[in-house]
């Protein structure tokens, strides 16, 4: 059974940090690119960051460049999103996504709220 389980969300003050985790099971994690998306209330889901299967290349949305870092540990079958200097505009539900030619999987999401 394929599962992607996000964790690490919560309430944080502006300027604070959070680290999200996405634990995978039921598929060969090391062969999938991993991405983080987010969806704020009333807005479309948007791509935040992507990392290739080997971890050797990453890409970020302009809005998070320099503040967020995506990483992965293939031995632990887990992807991470380190979020620093958080702003109120980062408030959203964050989802992880696994992508390969032969399949796409989504997690259930974790809420991140940035508020004083």
PyMOL commands that set and color helices and strands:
alter all, ss='L'
color gray80, all
select helices_A, chain A and resi 29-31+88-90
alter helices_A, ss='H'
color red, helices_A
select strands_A, chain A and resi 3-7+10-12+18-25+33-39+46-51+58-60+68-73+78-83+92-100+103-106+110-114
alter strands_A, ss='S'
color yellow, strands_A
deselect
rebuild
show_as cartoon
